[in-house]
Amino acid sequence: MDDAITHLNDLVEARRHGTGRYVGLTPEGPRVLAFADLAELCGALAVRLARAAAPGREAEGRGNVLIALGDPLAFIQCFFAASLAGLVPVPGPTRSLRHPGHRRRLLAILAASRPCLVVVDDAIVPELRALLPDGRTPVTGLGGPVEPRGAGAAAGARPGDATDAGGGRADVCYEQYTSGSTAQPRPIAIRQRHVLAQLRQAAEAFGESRDSVSVNWTPLFHDMGLVTSVLRPLWSDCTSVLIEPRAFATRPECWPAALSEWRATHTSAPDFGYALCAARTARPQAYDLRSLVVARSAGEPVRARTLAAFSAAFAPAGFDPAAFKPSYGLAEATLTVTSCPLDALPKVVEFSRGGLERGRAEPATDPRDARVLVSCGLPMPGTTVTVRRESGGGRLREGEVGEVWIAGPQIAVVAESEGDGGGERPGFGTGDLGFLSEGELFLLGRGRDRFQVRGQNFYSHEVEDVVAAADPRLRPGRAVVFPAETSGARGSALVVVAELRRSIGLLTDAQERSVVAAIVTALSREFELSAAPVLVPAGTLPLTTSGKVRRGDCRQRYAAGEFTGAEAVSVGAEDH
């Protein structure tokens, strides 16, 4: 079958006789979309999309369709329908337009992608049209669910008409926007060959088959959610169970509950998801996680303490720590670049901080000098990972710290090759810093997130972790640090902006001083850094689509005087 599939549309057609399914979990119960119905259902919808997109396609000269739908099964239908119509799906964020961050991001994607059609939830069609007063971009809702049988006949169309209406098979499979943790979101054109290569790699690396059951909550407009929950299950013809991201945010325990109920074999999430479940699951022994063989952790630094906490919390549920598969990936690589081998425990190693500062990965001999790192595993099949000098020089040896470069059939962005005396310079420079050890990749952080104080290098995420752990009243994963000299603050090495938990009410002056003192003490003890902390209510810091703090935006807002300190905090949804 593999050789016959050269386009996503081929895969949809091949699943007419498939046994897999998408299962959307809702408060009313599970909703099922069978793979066998996709070709007919999405073919009928494709005709509608092609007709609706025609005026915008003529005006813009391109076939992008921005899809911002909150219902995961509706998103899936629309995604495949756009492909069948010869259009290019552009996954977009789905929160209310009343949320300023969401509105800004959606409008930024609209401006960058110049879609010929925008498909959103019916309820926000009038609101979005009002934000686009020129009327050049058609905005539509789905107008309710599209049924597998009868919809095409009602429209006077056959599923096969979709390609004719849309004008052929697009070479670009979809346009993915980066999450924007270190810069503004950027479009990545993911072509058909990149997607198919990644799906073949994942099936081999993660052992996915028709018998697999994948359960996930990551948003479908994010690369992890789209590839892991939508594309990979379709390739393997297995069951994909989709938890609404907001359900996980308000009740993290719904994830292990679904893993248990559906006898999940595969799941994926960022590190903070595992940490949240470990901390917020009241009775983990009530669940059964013995069927789980792959628990992929990616999308942000993989922390050894999170692996340990989750493994300990869910040991009574039968969770096998060997199921953890720390991975490294990015939108420019469709998704996954490296991952821990199926038959191995995650590798956790203590390296010398001083050695890493000198550009060498050396074993720690003194606990006070130790930095604990988790291996991101080996390259995916057919993928090459090298480490090169940041200055643009040649390839470094194992154990030497530099910029991570990647090459492979799933890599969608490739830099021009440059001669370095030892052959061609391959692939794409990620901007991430790390090293190889016994062929496995260890990451230190993004080059943009590294800063210097007194000539010593620090990585933002590592310092932010210490801040968030300094006091239980601080919100996990919701702190940002940056050098004081670049932000107008004087007398301290660092500026720290940290959110309080939602459950914390108005702090007294003494309580605020206590939290601030805990942060200052922790940073002094761990890094010998002085700090000027500012406490803000939960929900203050701007985030990316994957829940990471947007550090650049935070620095700008601090400089503009927007972070003024702790204020009244209303009790709301659970922290996430």
TILUMSE-555939 format. One line per field, with one value per residue (C-alpha): residue in three letters; x, y, z. Coordinates in steps of 0.5 Angstrom, whole numbers, plus 500, padded with zeros to 3 digits. Example, Ala and Ser with C-alpha at 12.3 -4.5 7.8 and 13.67 -1.06 7.14 Angstrom:
BEGIN
type: (Ala|Ser);
c1: (525|527);
c2: (491|498);
c3: (516|514);
END
This chain:
BEGIN
type: (Met|Asp|Asp|Ala|Ile|Thr|His|Leu|Asn|Asp|Leu|Val|Glu|Ala|Arg|Arg|His|Gly|Thr|Gly|Arg|Tyr|Val|Gly|Leu|Thr|Pro|Glu|Gly|Pro|Arg|Val|Leu|Ala|Phe|Ala|Asp|Leu|Ala|Glu|Leu|Cys|Gly|Ala|Leu|Ala|Val|Arg|Leu|Ala|Arg|Ala|Ala|Ala|Pro|Gly|Arg|Glu|Ala|Glu|Gly|Arg|Gly|Asn|Val|Leu|Ile|Ala|Leu|Gly|Asp|Pro|Leu|Ala|Phe|Ile|Gln|Cys|Phe|Phe|Ala|Ala|Ser|Leu|Ala|Gly|Leu|Val|Pro|Val|Pro|Gly|Pro|Thr|Arg|Ser|Leu|Arg|His|Pro|Gly|His|Arg|Arg|Arg|Leu|Leu|Ala|Ile|Leu|Ala|Ala|Ser|Arg|Pro|Cys|Leu|Val|Val|Val|Asp|Asp|Ala|Ile|Val|Pro|Glu|Leu|Arg|Ala|Leu|Leu|Pro|Asp|Gly|Arg|Thr|Pro|Val|Thr|Gly|Leu|Gly|Gly|Pro|Val|Glu|Pro|Arg|Gly|Ala|Gly|Ala|Ala|Ala|Gly|Ala|Arg|Pro|Gly|Asp|Ala|Thr|Asp|Ala|Gly|Gly|Gly|Arg|Ala|Asp|Val|Cys|Tyr|Glu|Gln|Tyr|Thr|Ser|Gly|Ser|Thr|Ala|Gln|Pro|Arg|Pro|Ile|Ala|Ile|Arg|Gln|Arg|His|Val|Leu|Ala|Gln|Leu|Arg|Gln|Ala|Ala|Glu|Ala|Phe|Gly|Glu|Ser|Arg|Asp|Ser|Val|Ser|Val|Asn|Trp|Thr|Pro|Leu|Phe|His|Asp|Met|Gly|Leu|Val|Thr|Ser|Val|Leu|Arg|Pro|Leu|Trp|Ser|Asp|Cys|Thr|Ser|Val|Leu|Ile|Glu|Pro|Arg|Ala|Phe|Ala|Thr|Arg|Pro|Glu|Cys|Trp|Pro|Ala|Ala|Leu|Ser|Glu|Trp|Arg|Ala|Thr|His|Thr|Ser|Ala|Pro|Asp|Phe|Gly|Tyr|Ala|Leu|Cys|Ala|Ala|Arg|Thr|Ala|Arg|Pro|Gln|Ala|Tyr|Asp|Leu|Arg|Ser|Leu|Val|Val|Ala|Arg|Ser|Ala|Gly|Glu|Pro|Val|Arg|Ala|Arg|Thr|Leu|Ala|Ala|Phe|Ser|Ala|Ala|Phe|Ala|Pro|Ala|Gly|Phe|Asp|Pro|Ala|Ala|Phe|Lys|Pro|Ser|Tyr|Gly|Leu|Ala|Glu|Ala|Thr|Leu|Thr|Val|Thr|Ser|Cys|Pro|Leu|Asp|Ala|Leu|Pro|Lys|Val|Val|Glu|Phe|Ser|Arg|Gly|Gly|Leu|Glu|Arg|Gly|Arg|Ala|Glu|Pro|Ala|Thr|Asp|Pro|Arg|Asp|Ala|Arg|Val|Leu|Val|Ser|Cys|Gly|Leu|Pro|Met|Pro|Gly|Thr|Thr|Val|Thr|Val|Arg|Arg|Glu|Ser|Gly|Gly|Gly|Arg|Leu|Arg|Glu|Gly|Glu|Val|Gly|Glu|Val|Trp|Ile|Ala|Gly|Pro|Gln|Ile|Ala|Val|Val|Ala|Glu|Ser|Glu|Gly|Asp|Gly|Gly|Gly|Glu|Arg|Pro|Gly|Phe|Gly|Thr|Gly|Asp|Leu|Gly|Phe|Leu|Ser|Glu|Gly|Glu|Leu|Phe|Leu|Leu|Gly|Arg|Gly|Arg|Asp|Arg|Phe|Gln|Val|Arg|Gly|Gln|Asn|Phe|Tyr|Ser|His|Glu|Val|Glu|Asp|Val|Val|Ala|Ala|Ala|Asp|Pro|Arg|Leu|Arg|Pro|Gly|Arg|Ala|Val|Val|Phe|Pro|Ala|Glu|Thr|Ser|Gly|Ala|Arg|Gly|Ser|Ala|Leu|Val|Val|Val|Ala|Glu|Leu|Arg|Arg|Ser|Ile|Gly|Leu|Leu|Thr|Asp|Ala|Gln|Glu|Arg|Ser|Val|Val|Ala|Ala|Ile|Val|Thr|Ala|Leu|Ser|Arg|Glu|Phe|Glu|Leu|Ser|Ala|Ala|Pro|Val|Leu|Val|Pro|Ala|Gly|Thr|Leu|Pro|Leu|Thr|Thr|Ser|Gly|Lys|Val|Arg|Arg|Gly|Asp|Cys|Arg|Gln|Arg|Tyr|Ala|Ala|Gly|Glu|Phe|Thr|Gly|Ala|Glu|Ala|Val|Ser|Val|Gly|Ala|Glu|Asp|His);
c1: (500|506|508|501|500|504|499|494|488|491|491|484|481|485|482|475|476|479|477|480|476|477|473|471|470|465|461|455|459|464|462|465|468|470|476|471|467|472|472|465|464|470|469|462|464|470|465|462|469|471|465|466|473|472|472|477|482|481|482|488|491|492|489|490|484|484|481|479|474|473|470|476|471|469|476|478|473|474|482|481|476|480|486|481|478|486|486|491|489|492|490|488|487|480|479|474|475|474|481|486|492|487|485|492|494|488|489|497|495|490|495|501|497|492|487|482|477|476|472|470|465|458|458|464|462|459|464|470|467|466|474|475|471|474|470|475|476|470|468|464|462|460|453|452|455|456|453|457|451|447|450|454|447|443|448|448|455|459|465|470|467|472|478|475|472|478|483|488|492|496|503|503|499|498|501|503|505|510|508|512|515|522|519|513|509|512|509|512|510|509|509|506|513|515|508|508|516|514|508|513|518|513|510|517|520|513|511|504|499|492|491|494|490|492|489|491|489|494|490|489|492|499|503|504|496|495|500|499|492|490|495|499|492|490|496|496|489|488|483|485|481|481|480|478|484|480|477|484|486|480|481|487|485|481|487|489|482|481|488|485|478|480|486|491|497|500|500|504|504|509|512|508|502|505|507|500|497|502|500|493|490|487|487|491|490|483|486|489|495|498|497|501|507|509|508|512|514|516|515|519|524|524|525|528|523|517|519|520|514|509|512|511|504|502|506|499|496|501|505|511|517|520|514|516|519|523|523|525|522|519|514|520|521|514|514|519|527|529|526|528|528|522|526|529|528|529|537|538|545|548|553|558|555|562|564|558|560|566|563|564|559|563|560|559|563|561|553|554|556|551|546|541|539|534|536|532|534|536|535|528|529|533|534|541|543|549|552|556|559|554|559|557|564|564|562|563|565|561|560|562|556|554|548|543|543|538|537|532|526|521|525|521|526|533|538|543|549|555|562|566|572|569|563|557|553|547|540|537|540|535|538|537|544|546|551|551|553|553|549|543|541|542|539|541|536|535|540|535|534|541|543|549|551|558|560|557|551|544|538|531|527|532|532|525|524|527|523|516|519|521|514|507|503|507|504|508|510|508|515|519|526|531|537|536|540|536|530|531|531|537|541|539|542|535|528|523|515|512|504|501|496|489|487|491|487|489|496|498|504|507|505|508|514|515|514|519|524|523|524|530|533|532|536|541|542|542|545|548|544|540|533|528|521|514|508|502|495|494|493|497|503|502|503|504|499|502|502|509|511|512|519|520|513|514|520|517|511|515|519|512|511|505|507|505|506|501|493|487|486|479|478|477|479|485|492|495);
c2: (500|505|506|507|513|519|524|525|524|517|516|518|514|508|508|507|500|501|500|506|511|518|518|525|526|531|532|528|522|520|522|517|519|512|512|508|514|520|519|520|525|530|529|532|538|539|541|546|549|549|553|558|559|560|568|569|564|568|575|572|567|562|556|557|555|558|553|555|550|548|541|537|532|538|540|534|533|540|539|533|536|542|537|533|540|542|547|548|547|552|550|556|557|556|560|566|572|576|574|579|574|569|575|578|571|569|576|575|568|571|577|572|566|571|565|565|562|562|557|558|556|559|563|567|568|575|577|575|579|585|585|584|590|590|583|581|574|570|567|561|556|549|550|544|537|534|527|521|519|524|530|529|527|533|538|535|533|526|526|525|532|535|535|538|543|545|544|539|536|541|539|543|538|544|550|550|556|556|556|563|562|566|570|571|565|563|559|553|550|542|538|532|528|531|528|522|521|523|518|512|514|514|508|504|508|508|501|504|499|497|495|501|506|513|518|525|532|537|542|540|547|545|541|536|535|535|529|525|525|526|524|518|514|515|512|506|505|505|509|516|518|526|530|537|541|545|539|537|545|545|537|534|528|526|524|518|517|516|513|507|507|506|502|507|504|511|518|525|531|537|536|540|536|530|534|537|530|527|533|533|526|525|517|514|507|508|507|502|504|497|498|504|503|510|516|521|527|533|540|543|541|534|534|529|530|530|523|521|524|521|514|515|517|512|506|504|504|500|505|502|508|505|507|514|517|523|526|532|536|542|545|545|538|536|534|529|529|524|520|515|507|503|498|503|507|514|516|521|523|528|533|538|545|548|543|545|552|551|547|540|535|532|527|531|529|534|534|542|542|538|539|533|532|527|524|526|519|517|520|518|513|516|523|526|530|534|539|545|551|557|561|557|553|546|539|538|532|528|531|538|543|547|548|542|541|536|533|528|527|530|536|542|548|547|552|553|548|551|548|547|543|536|536|539|543|539|541|546|549|549|555|550|548|541|536|528|523|516|518|521|528|532|539|545|550|555|560|566|564|564|570|572|575|576|573|566|563|561|558|562|555|552|559|559|552|554|560|557|551|557|557|553|560|560|558|552|554|561|565|569|571|576|580|587|591|590|592|598|595|597|593|586|581|579|581|576|576|570|568|567|561|562|559|565|571|578|577|582|586|581|575|578|580|572|570|575|573|565|567|571|566|560|564|566|559|555|560|566|571|577|578|583|579|582|578|578|575|568|569|575|572|572|564|561|556|550|554|556|563|568|571|577|579|579|583|588|589|589|595|599|598|593|589|593|587|583|585|582|575|572|564|561|555|550|552|549);
c3: (500|502|495|492|497|494|497|503|498|497|504|505|499|502|508|505|507|514|521|524|527|531|537|540|547|549|556|552|551|545|538|532|526|522|517|512|512|511|503|502|508|506|499|499|504|499|494|498|500|493|491|497|496|489|489|494|490|484|488|492|487|492|495|503|507|514|519|526|529|536|535|533|529|525|524|522|516|514|514|509|505|504|501|497|494|492|497|503|510|515|522|526|534|536|542|543|539|545|548|546|545|541|536|535|533|529|525|524|521|517|514|513|510|505|505|500|505|513|516|523|528|526|533|531|523|524|529|525|519|522|524|516|513|506|505|501|505|505|512|513|518|517|518|522|522|515|515|511|507|503|504|497|493|497|494|487|487|488|492|486|484|489|486|479|483|487|481|483|488|492|493|500|505|510|512|519|524|529|536|537|544|542|536|532|529|522|517|515|508|510|503|501|501|508|511|508|510|518|518|515|520|526|525|525|531|535|533|531|528|527|534|537|541|541|546|546|548|545|540|533|530|534|530|535|536|528|527|533|533|526|521|524|526|519|517|522|521|528|534|535|542|542|549|548|550|555|558|560|562|567|570|568|571|565|561|565|566|558|558|562|559|552|554|550|547|545|548|547|551|553|560|563|562|565|571|572|572|577|582|580|580|587|586|581|583|580|573|569|565|563|556|555|551|548|553|548|552|547|545|551|555|558|566|570|576|571|569|576|579|574|574|582|582|577|579|583|576|573|569|566|566|560|556|557|550|551|544|540|534|531|526|521|521|520|528|530|529|535|540|545|543|544|548|553|559|558|559|565|566|571|567|570|569|569|563|559|560|557|551|553|556|562|567|574|580|585|586|587|580|577|571|570|563|559|553|547|544|537|530|527|521|515|519|521|527|527|532|529|531|533|529|522|523|522|525|532|535|540|547|544|545|539|535|533|525|522|515|513|509|514|514|511|511|509|509|503|503|505|504|511|508|510|505|504|510|511|513|517|523|529|533|539|543|545|544|542|547|544|538|543|543|549|549|553|550|545|543|543|550|553|556|560|567|569|563|565|560|563|560|561|562|567|571|570|573|579|580|579|585|590|593|593|591|585|578|575|568|569|570|565|567|563|564|568|564|558|561|565|572|576|582|580|575|573|572|574|572|576|576|582|582|581|587|591|593|594|598|604|604|608|604|598|601|603|596|593|598|596|589|591|596|591|585|590|592|585|581|585|581|584|582|582|582|580|582|577|577|573|566|565|561|554|551|545|542|546|553|553|555|550|553|547|549|556|556|551|556|562|559|557|565|564|569|576|581|585|584|586|583|582|583|576|572|575|573|567);
END
